[in-house]
Amino acid sequence: MIRQYEPGDSKDVVLEIVKRICGSHPRVYEVDTNTDLFETGLLDSFSAIELIVILETTFGVPIAVEELTMENLSSIDNIVKCIHLLKLKQDE
């Protein structure tokens, strides 16, 4: 069953998802909330797609194409900000 998460859980949940997707990468345990996931090689185009699908399912919010920017997906902090903004738009 997919659990819906509250905003306070978001950073931990996104970090857990990223670590699961990038599990075999040697730098995965060095990740913190402001680590650039693309510059470190933790995310590439394929893993970013997997991340987006999991985020949409986990947080119950669709991520529109215009939101799929390197900046929005570059770090845990940026991903969480993007999700919160999308949830706010969804709730309007």
VENKA-V608257 format. One record per pair of residues at least 12 apart in sequence whose C-alpha atoms are under 8 Angstrom apart, sorted by the first residue. I is the first residue (numbers start at 0). J is the second residue. D is the distance in whole Angstrom. If there is no record, write none. Layout:
I:J:D
I:J:D
This chain:
1:56:8
1:57:6
2:57:7
3:57:6
3:58:6
3:59:7
4:57:7
4:58:6
6:83:7
9:79:6
10:32:7
10:75:7
10:76:7
10:79:6
13:54:8
13:75:6
13:78:8
13:79:7
14:30:8
14:31:8
14:32:7
14:75:6
16:50:7
16:53:8
17:50:7
20:46:7
20:49:8
20:50:7
21:41:6
21:42:7
21:46:8
24:41:7
26:39:8
26:41:7
27:41:7
31:75:7
32:74:6
32:75:5
32:76:5
33:74:5
33:75:6
33:76:6
33:77:8
34:73:8
34:74:6
34:75:7
35:73:5
35:74:5
36:72:8
36:73:5
36:74:6
37:73:6
47:72:8
58:82:8
60:82:8
60:85:7
60:86:6
60:89:7
61:85:8
62:85:7
66:81:8
